[in-house]
Amino acid sequence: MNFAKFKKASTGYFFLAPFIIGFLVFGLYPVVNTLTLSFTDATLMSGKSHFIGLGNFQRLFADEVFMRAVGNTWLLWILNFLPQIGIALLLSVMFTNVRLKIKAVGVWRALFFLPNLLMPAAVAALFNALFAYYGPVNQLMVRAGFLSEAMRFLESVGVTRGLVIFIQWWTWFGQTIIIVMAGMTSIPIQLYEAAMVDGANGWQMFRRITLPLLRPILIYVFVTSLVGGMQMFDIPFLLTDGRGSPQSSIQTNNILMYMKFASSKGHIGAASSVGVLIFIMTSLCALGIFYFLRDRDGVEKKPAKKSTLVKNMEKALL
Amino acid sequence: MRKSVLYVLSLLVVASMLLVACGTTPAAPAATEAPAATDAPAVTEAPAATDAPAAELEGTLNVWSFTNEIRTMAIAFQGKHPKVKVVYTMIPMTNGEYQTKVKAASGTADSPDVVALEAAFVKEWVESDLLMDLNDLVPLTEQLKTYPAVVQVGTYDGVTKAFSYQATPGAFFYRRSIAKECLGTDDPQQVQAMVADMDKFVETAAKIKACGTGDYYTVGTGAELFTPYLANRAQPWVVDGKLVIDPKIVEYVHFAKMMRDNGYESGATQWTEGWFAGMNDTLKDANGTPKKVFSYFLPTWGLPYVLSPNSTPKDGGTSTAGDWAMVNGPMSYQWGGTWVGVLEGSPNSELAKEFVKFVALDEENLTNWATGVYTNEYLKAIDPTTPDDQAQAAGDFVSSQLVVEKITSSFDNSTLSEFLGGENSYGAFAAAAPSVDGSFLTGSDDAIQRALNDPLAAYLSGTMTEAEMWAAWLDAVRNEFPDLIIPEPPVK
């Protein structure tokens, strides 16, 4: 590359520099550092550390603790993601539907989004107090006759998992609605009008127009939610004892990593090995999502993301 | 082009490796240089320090703790040394946040100078290379007759790195009115005879349960007896890199199960609303039936910090103050306590050392601390920005036998004695303190003990069998201690 060419493009490089530097320092360096640490027995409490090869990883698979954490994470994520995307799609369709003409859509959207503004710490503390043995939920349920005696909610695997799933769903579905609605409103209304003229019903329009054109948005929601879900930490950490109690049923990947990091000597080497495995697992899954949800006809033909119905309608319009 | 990309990438990798090396090994050189580093300034600055009066001290000191207690001393320290500024940071330790935060900060630019260390994790730090050698303060402990266990806990391999202002023998607090009603007497000596060992304690628990309409629990939770059981083990948790499950631990687990199954405990979790409510008779079960708790296992600090403040209901009902009495209970034990140490690499190590000396080894400060001199007005006169609730009430049990002997009689008519129906708690603690043993504390205690809570809770509520409980606990311990050898579970 000669100098004149570089000079011409230099403004561009200057504008790119902050991101590149930021990425190298805060993105690439931690990843490389974590990878390096995961092969050592480094601790926070002593300066010496040794290379121990795959020792940390071997230990992770020596008992079921790590695999249980992975299983917990997937379970908690899938069970909150499915209703989240389902409700978000349903409500978004209702809000953007030309026929229904729901009033004050902005207000509803804001109301659904509000839980997302609450601090996870506050939400977790609130639910912890509500469902305590001597807490208000027990008082209410027993006095109303739903329970014969007070129940140890937070010592029950089902209830505690249910609470985590509910809180995650409740705080995040509003955010998903906003993104999905933005995607839906960007679909040209003429397509729906044309479909109506052709006698398509609501389900057909959703299936043949909305879903295909929404695919990039759905992939985005899917992948960001997956990445967030695999790193689920604050709510399960704070809801019970910070160790994924009861019976480690809400002990997620990140809680396990944190426990290793926070244990007596601060075993950062062992904690890093968990981080590395989460990183690999999340990356593979995200790539998988991209692969399976890729636009299959878009590969050969240029005008992408359109089903035959849409194409026919476009022809009709033009 | 491609070659240059590779070149840049490989450079990056090398650079990040270097950064890694820098990032993880700051303590290594510090550890090897430590003796030299602490000796050198001591030699050069010592004459200056003795020539000039102490008021010459100046600088800014970063102090971290997990409660607001030491803030009171920090303000008093500033009163003594007006040129010193103490920046105080409080981080709670409910789920281990404080411990993690200090670990993560040590060795970085955000590292505090002085850290408070609780009994559960002080040994981790004393056994590490991260605390400064404070051996030259040890002669002061002889002058003050500091209880040996207190110094022992702060010492590892002959080097003392942390000191405490407290000694923390434990006790058994019970409600006089319930004792009279169910046991026929509220006299401390007679009640002590009824709970003198664990068999008698269980007999008494059955009497309390059968008494009246059955609305009495002997304790808030059986977990309160964990510390007494721990104190009576024959071996510490870790011996030669191997986890030891002492018979006392197994005994404790069976005891806790028995308490739960027989309804001798309220089922409240320690340090939660329900547990505190028992201290002021506002505990109600889900049906709204009032329940009463007969006794609490608490150490020295439990009286002024936990029991006394919680004896009045939040909505202003009748206080239980005056209805309490204190005896030794079935087992002697010690519980908790706060040590202070100086982090290696502190830029203000001399000032930090002075602060530790003031907090733990200063006769005047310890006397003021224990006798309630540090009122809110006193502190506000030094620092007007002091929060309104910052103060130190009389009654904390201090680590110096010299001070204890001088001030014990001053508690004969104090509010705390009134709280105990006229009993001088200070005198009782003074009798128990010299026999306390700190040799069983190890650096791994905190994590090992916390790992037991969840499996034990599952076992108590019947969702796990005993064998499953032991297995779950050992799995948890194994995952937090990669190097520890884990024995077979006691029950399979």
HADDOCK unambig.tbl for C-alpha pairs under 7 A between the chains (distance, minus, plus):
assign (segid A and resid 29 and name CA) (segid B and resid 16 and name CA) 6.21 0.50 0.50
assign (segid A and resid 33 and name CA) (segid B and resid 16 and name CA) 6.99 0.50 0.50
assign (segid A and resid 33 and name CA) (segid B and resid 20 and name CA) 5.88 0.50 0.50
assign (segid A and resid 44 and name CA) (segid B and resid 103 and name CA) 6.39 0.50 0.50
assign (segid A and resid 45 and name CA) (segid B and resid 128 and name CA) 5.84 0.50 0.50
assign (segid A and resid 45 and name CA) (segid B and resid 130 and name CA) 6.80 0.50 0.50
assign (segid A and resid 46 and name CA) (segid B and resid 27 and name CA) 6.52 0.50 0.50
assign (segid A and resid 46 and name CA) (segid B and resid 128 and name CA) 6.40 0.50 0.50
assign (segid A and resid 46 and name CA) (segid B and resid 129 and name CA) 6.27 0.50 0.50
assign (segid A and resid 47 and name CA) (segid B and resid 24 and name CA) 6.77 0.50 0.50
assign (segid A and resid 47 and name CA) (segid B and resid 25 and name CA) 4.76 0.50 0.50
assign (segid A and resid 47 and name CA) (segid B and resid 26 and name CA) 6.30 0.50 0.50
assign (segid A and resid 47 and name CA) (segid B and resid 27 and name CA) 4.47 0.50 0.50
assign (segid A and resid 47 and name CA) (segid B and resid 28 and name CA) 4.26 0.50 0.50
assign (segid A and resid 48 and name CA) (segid B and resid 25 and name CA) 6.57 0.50 0.50
assign (segid A and resid 48 and name CA) (segid B and resid 28 and name CA) 6.10 0.50 0.50
assign (segid A and resid 133 and name CA) (segid B and resid 268 and name CA) 6.84 0.50 0.50
assign (segid A and resid 134 and name CA) (segid B and resid 274 and name CA) 5.76 0.50 0.50
assign (segid A and resid 134 and name CA) (segid B and resid 285 and name CA) 6.65 0.50 0.50
assign (segid A and resid 134 and name CA) (segid B and resid 286 and name CA) 6.70 0.50 0.50
assign (segid A and resid 138 and name CA) (segid B and resid 286 and name CA) 5.85 0.50 0.50
assign (segid A and resid 139 and name CA) (segid B and resid 286 and name CA) 4.31 0.50 0.50
assign (segid A and resid 139 and name CA) (segid B and resid 287 and name CA) 6.43 0.50 0.50
assign (segid A and resid 142 and name CA) (segid B and resid 286 and name CA) 6.06 0.50 0.50
assign (segid A and resid 142 and name CA) (segid B and resid 287 and name CA) 6.25 0.50 0.50
assign (segid A and resid 143 and name CA) (segid B and resid 287 and name CA) 5.86 0.50 0.50
assign (segid A and resid 150 and name CA) (segid B and resid 286 and name CA) 5.69 0.50 0.50
assign (segid A and resid 155 and name CA) (segid B and resid 458 and name CA) 6.73 0.50 0.50
assign (segid A and resid 241 and name CA) (segid B and resid 95 and name CA) 6.44 0.50 0.50
assign (segid A and resid 242 and name CA) (segid B and resid 95 and name CA) 5.90 0.50 0.50
assign (segid A and resid 245 and name CA) (segid B and resid 454 and name CA) 5.75 0.50 0.50
assign (segid A and resid 246 and name CA) (segid B and resid 454 and name CA) 6.03 0.50 0.50
assign (segid A and resid 246 and name CA) (segid B and resid 458 and name CA) 6.96 0.50 0.50
assign (segid A and resid 247 and name CA) (segid B and resid 454 and name CA) 6.30 0.50 0.50
assign (segid A and resid 247 and name CA) (segid B and resid 455 and name CA) 6.12 0.50 0.50
assign (segid A and resid 247 and name CA) (segid B and resid 458 and name CA) 6.76 0.50 0.50
assign (segid A and resid 259 and name CA) (segid B and resid 480 and name CA) 6.86 0.50 0.50
assign (segid A and resid 260 and name CA) (segid B and resid 480 and name CA) 5.25 0.50 0.50
assign (segid A and resid 262 and name CA) (segid B and resid 100 and name CA) 5.29 0.50 0.50
assign (segid A and resid 263 and name CA) (segid B and resid 447 and name CA) 6.04 0.50 0.50
assign (segid A and resid 263 and name CA) (segid B and resid 480 and name CA) 5.65 0.50 0.50
assign (segid A and resid 264 and name CA) (segid B and resid 124 and name CA) 6.54 0.50 0.50
assign (segid A and resid 264 and name CA) (segid B and resid 443 and name CA) 6.82 0.50 0.50
assign (segid A and resid 264 and name CA) (segid B and resid 444 and name CA) 5.66 0.50 0.50
assign (segid A and resid 264 and name CA) (segid B and resid 447 and name CA) 5.96 0.50 0.50
assign (segid A and resid 265 and name CA) (segid B and resid 124 and name CA) 6.98 0.50 0.50
